[in-house]
Amino acid sequence: MTDKLQDVWSTRDFPVLAAIARQLESGEDFLFEHPISAETGLTREQVIRAVVALNKAHFIEVQINEAAGGVLSVAVTGITERGMRQVGLWPSADEAADRLIAALNTLAEQAPTEDERNRWQKVRDGVLGASRDMVVGVATAVITGQLPGQNS
């Protein structure tokens, strides 16, 4: 049996994705491998491999300049919804559900009166009493603006 290869997600691909997201969010329109390499400390070749892998996995949008000898350069033109969720720019439904519960906890803790605190606690307890799938479904509906079961 062959051993698994070493994980490159945490050491190469995710740092490159995070650098791409930061640089695009700062207003860059096109990203070439050199600024990504400078930010991550990875070599140009490692950045190119990460960009190609991230493109294949649909995390980013990229133009790849290839020649017979391989990839000459890459120009990242965007980050996909999947990429934005991965780096935290957009919350996942699970994260939104966790935020909802945390917000309800905070509202209960900071309520000015005992009556209001009790009402917030009842709302929170009702949410916590629902299945995780139901809470995530509500969070998904909030994020996407669509109610579950409706066709649009």
C-alpha positions in Angstrom: 0.0 0.0 0.0 1.2 3.5 -0.9 1.4 6.1 1.9 -0.7 9.2 1.5 1.1 12.3 0.2 1.8 15.2 2.5 -1.0 17.7 3.0 -0.5 20.9 1.0 -3.7 22.6 1.9 -2.6 24.1 5.2 1.0 24.8 4.1 0.5 26.0 0.5 -3.0 26.2 -0.9 -4.8 27.9 1.9 -2.1 30.5 2.6 -2.2 31.4 -1.2 -6.0 31.5 -1.2 -6.0 33.8 1.9 -3.3 36.1 0.3 -5.4 36.3 -2.9 -8.5 37.2 -1.0 -6.7 39.9 1.0 -5.1 41.4 -2.1 -8.3 41.3 -4.1 -10.2 42.9 -1.2 -7.7 45.7 -1.1 -8.6 46.6 -4.6 -6.2 44.7 -6.9 -7.8 43.6 -10.2 -5.2 41.1 -11.3 -2.8 39.2 -9.2 0.3 37.7 -10.5 2.4 35.1 -8.7 5.1 37.5 -7.5 3.0 39.6 -5.0 1.4 36.4 -3.7 4.9 34.8 -3.3 6.1 37.9 -1.4 3.1 37.8 1.0 3.2 34.1 1.7 6.9 33.4 1.6 6.4 30.6 -0.8 8.4 30.2 -4.0 7.1 31.3 -7.3 6.8 27.7 -8.3 4.8 26.8 -5.2 2.4 29.7 -5.8 1.9 28.6 -9.3 1.1 25.0 -8.2 -1.3 26.4 -5.6 -3.0 28.7 -8.0 -3.5 25.8 -10.5 -4.9 23.6 -7.7 -7.2 26.3 -6.4 -8.4 27.0 -9.9 -9.2 23.3 -10.5 -11.1 23.2 -7.2 -13.1 26.3 -8.2 -11.8 28.5 -5.4 -10.5 31.2 -7.7 -10.7 32.5 -11.3 -7.4 32.6 -13.1 -5.8 33.1 -16.5 -3.0 30.6 -17.0 -0.2 31.3 -19.6 1.1 27.9 -20.6 3.9 26.8 -23.0 5.2 23.4 -24.0 7.4 23.4 -20.9 4.5 24.0 -18.5 2.9 27.0 -16.8 4.8 30.3 -17.5 2.7 32.6 -15.4 -0.7 33.0 -13.7 -3.0 36.0 -13.4 -5.7 35.6 -10.7 -8.8 37.5 -11.8 -11.2 36.7 -9.0 -12.3 34.6 -6.1 -15.4 32.4 -6.3 -18.2 32.1 -3.8 -16.6 28.9 -2.6 -13.3 30.7 -2.1 -14.9 33.6 -0.2 -16.6 31.2 2.1 -13.4 29.2 2.7 -11.4 32.3 3.8 -14.3 33.7 5.9 -15.3 36.6 3.7 -18.8 35.1 3.4 -20.1 32.9 6.2 -21.1 29.3 5.7 -24.6 28.3 6.9 -23.0 26.6 9.9 -21.1 29.7 10.8 -24.2 31.8 10.4 -26.1 29.4 12.7 -23.4 29.7 15.3 -23.5 33.5 15.0 -27.3 33.4 15.5 -26.9 31.4 18.7 -24.1 33.6 19.9 -26.1 36.8 19.2 -29.1 35.4 21.1 -26.8 34.5 24.1 -25.4 38.1 24.0 -28.9 39.6 23.8 -30.0 37.5 26.8 -26.9 38.4 28.8 -27.2 42.1 28.1 -31.0 42.5 28.4 -31.8 45.5 30.6 -34.7 43.7 32.5 -35.3 40.3 33.9 -38.4 40.0 31.7 -36.5 40.8 28.5 -33.7 38.4 29.5 -36.2 35.6 30.0 -37.8 36.3 26.6 -34.3 36.2 24.8 -33.5 33.0 26.7 -36.7 31.4 25.5 -36.0 32.4 21.9 -32.4 31.0 22.3 -33.7 27.8 23.9 -36.2 27.4 21.1 -33.5 27.7 18.5 -31.2 25.3 20.4 -34.2 22.8 20.8 -34.5 22.6 17.0 -32.3 20.2 15.1 -28.9 21.5 13.9 -30.2 20.9 10.3 -33.2 23.1 10.9 -31.0 25.9 12.3 -28.6 25.6 9.4 -31.6 25.7 7.0 -32.7 28.9 8.5 -29.2 30.4 8.3 -29.0 29.3 4.7 -32.3 31.0 3.9 -31.0 34.2 5.5 -27.7 34.1 3.6 -29.2 33.3 0.2 -32.4 35.2 0.6 -34.4 32.1 -0.3 -36.8 30.1 1.8 -36.2 26.3 1.8 -38.6 24.5 -0.5 -39.4 27.5 -2.7 -38.4 27.5 -6.3 -37.2 30.7 -7.7 
